[in-house]
Amino acid sequence: MNSFIPLAERLRPTTLDDLIGQEHLTGKNSILRKSIEQSKVPSMILWGPPGVGKTTIANIIAHSLSLPYFQLSAISSGVKDVREVIEQAKKTSQAILFIDEIHRFNKSQQDALLGAVENGTITLIGATTENPSFEVNSALLSRTQVYVLKPLTEEKLIELLQYAIQKDTILNKKNIDLKETTALINISGGDARKILNLLELVYNTTDSNTDNIIITDTLVMQVAQKKIALYDKQGEQHYDIISAFIKSMRGSDPNAAVYWLARMIEGGEDIKFIARRMLIFASEDIGNANPNALLLANTTFDAVSKIGYPEGRIILSQCAVYLATSIKSNASYMAIEKALQAVKQFGDLPVPLHLRNAPTKLMKDLQYGKNYQYSHNGENNFIEQEYLPEQIKETSFYSPGNNARENEVRKFLQERWKEKYRY
């Protein structure tokens, strides 16, 4: 075997039985396995984090069905490349087209796939790390089946390491003792490809004259600090840096926020990924303390989606500084978390009769809507009545933050509800 082929490629499974993880899709009696066994594989979108098996599953499907297989990367391919593949597929009556990072295709590029997918010329397998509801247009999405791949658990990653040590024709020439795995797992960020290539890197840096290798966290860290790239937009640094960026804005530090933003920009991070995280932050961490934050973040997302890099960096910076310097509140976020917990705890509590809709005579006879009081008939457009189910009445989910705007909200609620919700 060619030693220049990375370990992750040498071990790439060719059958579902060899795949580690994703049993909900590929295990016995699973929906995807049945489709493959029956040779009735639909066009699909595989959605999941990096290194969990999206490309591998595409390869297994192609291998199992013995169909012509074409692979494109949305980063480097365009409409011309898509049309060329479709023309080649027509000559064979059917083919599989795998598109990595399909979320990076724009609308016209995705539209170029529609006809061939619909008439079955190609079976499309798209891979994405982003929510396809946002990144794949509705016409294409309606013609595909979305399969969600789960992150690999620590147990599965260790199983993968042990499999590599036993089965790889290069690694199994030596006695490898996997004494510690924490560093391998943490640095890989749950990415199977990264953990295998890191294992191989550790193997290659050990003394070639020894037949015994003891892998410890200290050894892995020593190798990783020397060899791992500063920024990998699909690996651990991707998640670490976006985390630092969010926490810097939450901590009201615009200097740190723009630094981490610059790290992502310089590393080639997807501009919409950054803008989307700021949009979430504006609601989760600022909320009603400054509702304009959500408006600006949403406008930022729209703007950078239209113009991209390099000019988009200016808009990202403006928004990041605004969010970092804005007053903060997570009250709305905490309110929905508490409410969801109540739903899980108490189940589907009945809607109080006076709040129910009564469009039919039968419903009115059952007293649906009876005794409901129209708030606008009261002073200040308010009439006190119960809006929660009996079992959780007087439960306060929303607690206004201590800031100028939400203190006004607290005052508003105190005047109306008095002691009911203890505002």
C-alpha positions in Angstrom: 0.0 0.0 0.0 1.2 3.5 -0.9 2.4 5.1 2.4 1.7 8.5 1.0 -2.1 7.9 1.1 -3.3 9.3 4.5 -4.5 6.8 7.1 -8.0 8.1 6.9 -8.1 7.3 3.2 -6.5 3.9 3.6 -9.2 3.0 6.1 -12.2 4.5 4.3 -14.9 1.9 4.5 -16.4 0.4 1.3 -19.4 -1.3 2.9 -21.9 -0.2 5.5 -20.7 -3.0 7.8 -17.3 -1.4 8.1 -18.6 2.0 8.9 -18.2 3.1 12.5 -21.1 5.3 13.8 -24.3 6.5 12.2 -26.1 3.2 13.0 -29.4 5.1 13.0 -29.0 5.4 9.2 -26.9 2.4 8.3 -27.6 -0.3 10.9 -29.7 -3.3 10.4 -33.2 -2.5 9.2 -32.3 1.2 9.0 -33.9 3.3 6.3 -30.7 4.0 4.3 -29.5 0.5 4.5 -32.8 -0.8 3.1 -32.7 1.7 0.3 -29.2 0.6 -0.7 -30.0 -3.1 -0.4 -33.1 -2.6 -2.6 -31.1 -0.4 -5.1 -33.6 2.3 -4.6 -31.5 5.1 -3.3 -33.1 8.6 -3.5 -31.3 11.8 -4.1 -30.2 13.0 -0.6 -28.6 15.7 1.5 -26.3 14.4 4.2 -26.2 16.9 7.0 -23.7 16.7 9.8 -20.5 18.0 11.4 -17.1 17.4 9.7 -15.6 13.9 9.7 -18.6 11.9 10.6 -19.0 9.9 7.4 -20.8 12.0 4.7 -18.2 11.3 2.0 -17.8 7.8 3.1 -21.5 7.0 2.8 -21.6 8.5 -0.7 -18.7 6.3 -1.7 -20.3 3.2 -0.2 -23.6 3.9 -2.0 -21.7 4.2 -5.3 -19.7 1.1 -4.7 -22.8 -0.9 -3.6 -24.9 0.1 -6.6 -22.0 -0.2 -9.1 -22.9 3.1 -10.8 -20.7 5.7 -12.4 -19.6 8.1 -9.7 -18.8 11.8 -10.0 -17.5 14.1 -7.3 -17.5 17.9 -7.2 -16.6 20.4 -4.5 -18.9 23.4 -4.3 -15.8 25.5 -3.4 -14.1 25.0 -6.7 -16.9 24.0 -9.1 -19.6 26.0 -11.0 -22.6 25.6 -13.2 -20.3 24.6 -16.2 -18.9 21.6 -14.1 -22.4 20.5 -13.1 -23.6 20.5 -16.7 -20.6 18.6 -17.9 -21.3 15.9 -15.3 -25.0 15.7 -16.3 -24.0 15.3 -20.0 -21.7 12.4 -19.0 -24.4 10.9 -16.8 -26.9 10.9 -19.7 -24.5 8.6 -21.7 -24.7 6.0 -18.9 -28.5 6.5 -18.2 -27.8 7.0 -14.5 -25.0 8.1 -12.3 -24.2 9.3 -8.8 -23.1 12.9 -8.3 -21.6 13.7 -4.9 -21.2 17.4 -4.1 -19.2 18.3 -1.0 -20.2 21.5 0.8 -23.3 21.9 -1.3 -24.4 24.8 0.9 -21.7 26.9 -0.9 -23.5 26.5 -4.2 -25.6 29.6 -5.0 -29.2 29.5 -6.3 -28.2 29.3 -10.0 -25.8 26.5 -9.4 -28.3 24.6 -7.4 -31.0 25.2 -10.0 -28.7 23.6 -12.6 -29.2 20.3 -10.8 -33.0 20.3 -10.7 -33.9 18.7 -14.1 -31.3 15.9 -13.8 -32.4 15.1 -10.3 -36.0 15.1 -11.1 -35.8 12.9 -14.2 -33.3 10.5 -12.5 -30.3 11.1 -14.7 -28.3 11.7 -11.6 -28.8 10.6 -8.0 -27.6 13.6 -6.1 -25.8 13.2 -2.8 -25.0 16.5 -1.2 -22.9 16.9 1.9 -23.3 19.9 4.2 -22.3 21.0 7.7 -25.0 23.8 7.6 -28.7 23.5 8.1 -30.0 22.6 4.6 -33.3 24.4 5.4 -31.3 27.7 5.2 -28.6 26.8 2.6 -30.3 24.6 0.0 -33.1 26.2 -2.0 -36.6 24.8 -1.6 -36.9 23.4 -5.1 -33.9 21.2 -4.7 -34.7 20.4 -1.1 -38.1 19.1 -2.1 -36.5 16.6 -4.5 -34.1 15.2 -1.9 -34.2 13.2 1.3 -32.4 14.9 4.2 -30.4 12.5 6.4 -28.9 13.9 9.7 -25.6 12.4 10.7 -24.7 12.5 14.4 -21.4 13.5 15.9 -19.2 10.5 16.8 -19.3 9.7 20.5 -16.1 9.2 22.5 -16.8 5.5 22.5 -17.0 5.4 18.7 -13.8 7.4 18.2 -11.9 5.0 20.5 -13.4 2.1 18.5 -12.1 3.8 15.3 -8.6 4.2 16.8 -8.4 0.6 17.9 -9.7 -0.5 14.5 -6.9 1.5 12.8 -4.2 0.1 15.0 -5.3 -3.5 14.3 -6.3 -3.3 10.6 -4.0 -0.7 8.9 -1.1 -2.5 7.1 1.4 0.2 8.2 0.3 0.8 11.8 0.0 -2.9 12.7 3.7 -3.5 12.0 4.4 -2.1 15.5 2.9 -2.7 18.9 0.8 0.4 19.7 -0.4 0.9 23.2 -3.3 3.4 23.2 -2.7 4.3 26.9 -4.5 7.7 26.8 -7.0 9.1 24.3 -8.3 12.4 25.7 -5.9 14.6 23.7 -6.6 12.7 20.5 -10.3 13.1 21.0 -10.2 16.7 22.1 -7.9 17.9 19.3 -9.9 16.1 16.6 -13.1 17.7 17.7 -15.0 14.5 17.0 -13.8 14.5 13.4 -12.9 10.9 12.4 -10.6 12.0 9.6 -8.7 14.3 11.9 -8.3 11.8 14.7 -6.9 9.1 12.3 -4.5 11.5 10.6 -3.4 12.8 14.0 -2.8 9.2 15.1 -0.7 8.6 12.0 1.2 11.8 12.7 2.1 10.6 16.2 3.1 7.3 14.7 5.4 8.9 12.1 7.2 11.1 14.7 8.2 8.2 17.0 11.5 6.5 16.8 11.5 4.3 13.7 13.9 1.8 15.4 11.4 0.9 18.1 8.7 -1.7 17.8 6.7 -0.4 20.7 4.7 2.9 20.8 2.9 4.1 23.9 0.5 6.9 23.0 -0.1 9.3 25.9 -1.9 12.7 26.0 1.5 14.4 26.6 3.0 12.8 23.4 -0.1 13.7 21.3 0.0 17.4 22.6 3.7 17.6 21.8 3.2 16.5 18.2 0.0 18.5 17.7 1.5 21.8 18.9 4.2 21.5 16.3 2.2 20.2 13.3 -1.5 21.3 13.5 -2.5 24.3 11.4 -3.5 27.5 13.2 -6.9 27.6 11.6 -8.9 24.8 10.1 -12.4 25.9 9.2 -13.7 22.3 9.4 -11.8 21.3 12.6 -11.3 22.1 16.2 -10.0 25.7 15.6 -13.2 26.4 13.7 -15.3 25.8 16.9 -12.7 27.2 19.3 -12.4 30.5 17.5 -16.1 31.0 17.0 -16.5 30.3 20.7 -13.9 32.9 21.6 -15.6 35.4 19.2 -19.1 34.9 20.8 -17.7 35.0 24.4 -15.8 38.2 23.6 -19.0 39.9 22.4 -20.9 38.5 25.4 -18.1 40.0 27.6 -18.5 43.4 25.9 -15.0 43.4 24.6 -15.0 44.8 21.0 -11.2 44.6 20.8 -11.1 40.8 21.3 -14.3 40.4 19.2 -12.7 42.0 16.1 -9.4 40.1 16.7 -11.2 36.7 16.6 -13.3 38.0 13.7 -10.0 38.7 11.8 -8.7 35.2 12.6 -11.8 33.7 11.0 -11.7 36.0 8.0 -8.0 35.4 7.4 -8.7 31.6 7.7 -11.3 31.7 5.0 -14.3 31.1 7.2 -17.7 31.1 5.4 -19.0 34.7 5.7 -22.6 33.5 6.3 -21.4 31.2 9.1 -20.0 34.2 11.0 -23.1 36.4 10.2 -25.5 33.7 11.3 -23.8 33.3 14.7 -24.0 37.0 15.2 -27.7 36.9 14.4 -28.2 34.2 17.1 -26.1 36.1 19.5 -28.2 39.3 19.0 -31.3 37.5 20.3 -29.7 35.2 22.9 -27.4 37.6 24.6 -28.9 41.0 24.0 -32.5 40.4 23.3 -35.0 43.1 24.4 -32.3 45.1 26.3 -31.6 46.5 22.8 -34.0 45.1 20.1 -32.1 47.0 17.4 -29.2 44.5 17.8 -31.4 41.8 16.1 -32.3 44.2 13.3 -28.7 45.1 12.6 -27.5 41.5 12.8 -30.3 40.4 10.3 -29.3 43.3 8.0 -25.7 42.3 8.3 -26.5 38.7 7.3 -28.4 39.9 4.2 -25.7 42.4 3.2 -22.7 40.0 3.5 -24.7 37.3 1.7 -25.0 39.7 -1.2 -21.5 41.1 -1.4 -19.2 38.5 0.1 -15.5 39.1 0.8 -13.5 41.2 0.8 -15.9 44.1 1.4 -18.1 42.0 3.7 -15.4 42.2 6.4 -16.3 45.9 7.0 -20.0 45.1 7.7 -19.0 42.1 9.9 -16.7 44.3 11.9 -19.4 47.1 12.3 -21.9 44.5 13.5 -19.5 42.8 15.9 -18.5 46.1 17.5 -22.1 47.1 17.9 -23.0 43.8 19.5 -20.0 43.8 21.8 -20.7 47.3 23.0 -24.5 46.8 23.4 -26.2 46.4 26.8 -26.8 42.7 27.4 -29.7 40.5 28.5 -30.4 36.8 28.2 -33.9 37.1 29.7 -35.8 36.0 26.6 -33.4 33.1 26.1 -33.8 31.9 29.7 -37.6 32.3 29.4 -38.0 29.9 26.6 -35.6 27.4 28.2 -37.7 27.5 31.4 -40.9 27.1 29.4 -39.5 24.2 27.4 -38.6 22.5 30.7 -42.1 23.0 32.0 -43.5 21.4 28.8 -41.2 18.4 29.4 -42.1 18.2 33.0 -45.9 18.6 32.8 -46.6 17.3 29.3 -49.5 18.6 27.1 -51.5 20.6 29.6 -55.0 21.4 28.4 -55.8 25.0 27.2 -58.1 26.7 29.7 -61.7 26.8 28.3 -61.9 30.6 28.2 -58.9 30.8 25.9 -60.1 28.2 23.4 -61.3 29.0 19.9 -65.0 28.4 19.3 -65.7 28.5 15.6 -68.6 26.1 15.8 -71.9 25.9 17.8 -70.8 22.6 19.4 -67.6 24.2 20.7 -69.7 27.1 22.1 -72.0 24.7 23.7 -69.0 23.1 25.4 -68.2 26.5 26.8 -65.1 27.1 24.6 -64.2 30.7 24.8 -66.8 31.4 27.6 -65.8 34.2 30.1 -62.8 35.3 28.0 -62.4 39.0 28.5 -61.2 41.2 25.6 -58.2 43.0 26.9 -58.8 46.2 24.9 -62.0 46.8 26.8 -60.1 47.3 30.0 -58.2 50.3 31.4 -54.8 50.6 29.7 -55.9 47.8 27.4 -55.6 45.3 30.2 -57.9 43.0 32.1 -56.4 40.5 34.6 -57.3 36.9 33.8 -55.5 33.6 33.8 -53.6 32.6 30.6 -51.7 29.6 31.9 -53.0 26.1 32.5 -54.3 25.5 36.1 -51.3 23.3 37.0 -48.7 26.0 36.4 -50.7 29.2 37.0 -48.6 32.0 38.5 -45.4 30.5 37.1 -43.0 33.2 36.0 -40.8 32.2 33.0 -39.7 35.6 31.9 -37.6 37.7 34.4 -36.6 41.1 32.9 -32.9 41.9 32.9 -31.5 44.8 35.0 -31.1 47.3 32.2 -32.9 50.5 31.2 -35.3 49.1 28.7 -36.2 45.9 30.6 -36.6 47.9 33.8 -39.3 49.7 32.0 -40.8 46.3 31.0 -40.6 45.2 34.7 -42.5 48.4 35.7 -45.1 47.8 33.0 -45.6 44.2 34.2 -45.7 45.2 37.9 -48.4 47.8 37.3 -50.6 45.2 35.6 -50.0 41.9 37.4 -49.2 43.3 40.9 -47.9 40.4 43.0 -49.1 37.5 40.7 -45.8 36.9 38.9 -43.6 38.6 41.6 -42.1 41.2 39.3 
